[in-house]
Amino acid sequence: MTAFMEQAADAAGWPGDAHCAGAQHEAVYDRRMEKPVPADPPALASVPRHKRAAMVTRLVEAEILPRLARAKRAGKAAAGTAAASNVTTPADTAELVRLLLKQDAADSIAFLDVLQRRGASPASLYLGIITDAARCLGAMWDEDRCDFATVTISMGRLQQVVRALSPTFQTAALSRAHADSILLLPAPGEQHFFGLVILSEFFLREGWHVVGGPAFRGNGPADIVRTTWVDVAGFSVASTVRIEALANCIRDVRKASVNTDIKIMIGGPLLLTRPNLVQELGADASASDAPGAVREARGLLSMRAAAD
């Protein structure tokens, strides 16, 4: 029990002096006997004791236990990424790009199979060599070292690589009786959307229901949320020329959503140069990578649940 409470306190971000379970209980008891125990704050004092117990139970079940589980999973993922850094190199990234440019997707998939046998996990490949290869292809296009058609075909092959890794990656997927839903779309007119492919994989793995996606060709975001319950809407933006259109899109989504408390997240390379982009766009949060996006989205819903 002591270990559990210490983990719970760490997961909740409580200060060190809040760890008063187990071996620390006697010291806390002695201090309380030396001086009067302070009264509960007025707001808490008005809550009946049985309701306080229910509130604590709800906190543990809805907040602490899920955070511990996510922390454990994040630790494993970090360990996997660290391990992969020892088995993948810049030369491996260059080889993957070469295969994507010159060969069909089967050769790229076979190459990643080799990397997995060397110890790389699907998660580390998603966040490492695959993401790096996408950036490299984008840079080649931006620098006119490769034409648009070639880069587009190569990015299509890279998406096939992601899909080939997906079954292995999703073997550890969570199953939720009532899955939260997230709408993932690029900003209006945005052409850089490969990050959403990776992002979808991580949300699916964490038990979310994903609406939309990079290849979505249906109704606009406002039309989707008008008829479909969406807990979080996530948009990727890479270009400054898309900011105004995305800001208008976010306003339209908030007005149209059947979920009147829909949360909005943004991501994409533009965040690196515009740290105040969340405020500019009227969003609720941002994230720089897929695992961070999952944590931020879960945090937004946790805050909403606590306010209810």
Buried (B, 14 or more C-beta within 10 A) or exposed (E): EEEBBBBBBBBBEEEEEEBBBEEBEEEEEEEEEEEEEEEEEEEEEEEEEEEEEEEEEEBBEEBBBBBBEBBEBBEEBEEBBEBBEEBBEEEBBEBBBBBBBEEEBEBBBEBBEEBBEEEBBBBBBBBBBBBBBBBBBBEBBEEEEBEEEBBEEBBEBBBBBBEBBBEEBEEEBEEEEEBBBBBBBBBBEBEBBBBBBBBBBBBBBBBBBBBBBBEBEEEBBBEBBBEBEBBBBBBBBBBEEBBEBBBBBBBBBBEBBEBEEBBBBBBBBBBEEBEEBBEEBBBBBBBEBBBBBBBBBBBBBBEEEEEE
